Amino acid sequence: MSIDITIKATGDYVINGQTLVNQQAVTLQRALKKVADGDNTLPLTITADANTPHQAVVRAMDVAGQLGFAQLRITTQQPAEPE
């Protein structure tokens, strides 16, 4: 099992397909704790595109670090086309 955090251009977080209700660090922390079920050895991937706010990526990295996740990977994707 692994944990995937996708950060949208709006700064919204999606963890393993579930969009969080807000962008607050405490919400992200609670969601990560729930998904990990106490196992901070799980690999964690943060995915963002060029339009994602830098602060949202930093927040995700900070929260992951606070929870003790050591297997952290950051990936990029092409920006979504405007609808």
C-alpha positions in Angstrom: 0.0 0.0 0.0 1.1 3.6 -0.6 -0.3 7.0 0.0 -0.8 9.4 -2.9 -1.4 13.1 -2.4 -2.3 15.1 -5.5 -2.4 18.9 -5.2 -4.6 20.6 -7.6 -3.9 24.0 -9.2 -6.4 25.5 -6.7 -4.3 24.2 -3.8 -6.9 21.5 -2.9 -5.6 18.2 -1.6 -6.7 14.8 -2.9 -5.5 11.8 -0.9 -5.8 8.4 -2.6 -8.7 9.8 -4.6 -10.6 11.6 -1.8 -10.7 15.4 -2.0 -10.2 17.0 1.4 -12.8 19.6 2.7 -10.3 22.4 2.9 -6.6 23.2 2.5 -5.6 23.5 6.1 -2.6 21.7 7.5 -4.6 20.2 10.3 -7.1 18.7 7.9 -4.3 17.2 5.8 -2.7 15.9 8.9 -5.9 14.2 10.1 -6.5 12.7 6.7 -2.9 11.3 6.4 -3.1 9.8 9.9 -6.4 8.1 9.0 -5.2 6.7 5.7 -1.8 5.6 7.1 -3.5 4.0 10.2 -0.4 4.7 12.2 2.0 3.3 9.6 4.4 6.1 8.7 6.7 3.6 6.9 4.3 3.6 3.9 5.7 5.3 0.8 4.1 8.7 0.3 4.0 10.5 -3.1 3.1 14.1 -3.6 2.1 15.1 -7.1 1.6 18.6 -8.3 1.8 20.6 -11.6 3.4 23.9 -12.5 0.2 25.7 -11.6 0.0 24.3 -8.1 0.7 26.9 -5.4 4.2 26.4 -4.0 2.9 26.9 -0.5 0.5 23.9 -0.9 3.4 21.6 -1.8 5.5 22.9 1.1 2.6 22.4 3.5 2.2 18.8 2.3 5.9 18.1 2.8 5.8 19.7 6.3 2.8 17.7 7.4 4.4 14.5 6.1 7.6 15.2 7.9 5.8 16.0 11.2 4.1 12.7 11.0 7.4 10.9 10.5 7.0 9.8 6.8 10.5 9.1 5.5 9.7 7.5 2.1 8.6 10.8 0.4 8.6 11.2 -3.3 7.6 14.3 -5.3 6.3 13.9 -8.9 5.1 16.4 -11.4 2.4 16.3 -14.1 1.4 18.4 -17.0 -1.0 21.3 -16.1 -4.6 20.5 -16.7 -6.1 22.0 -19.8 -8.6 24.8 -19.1 -12.1 23.7 -19.6 
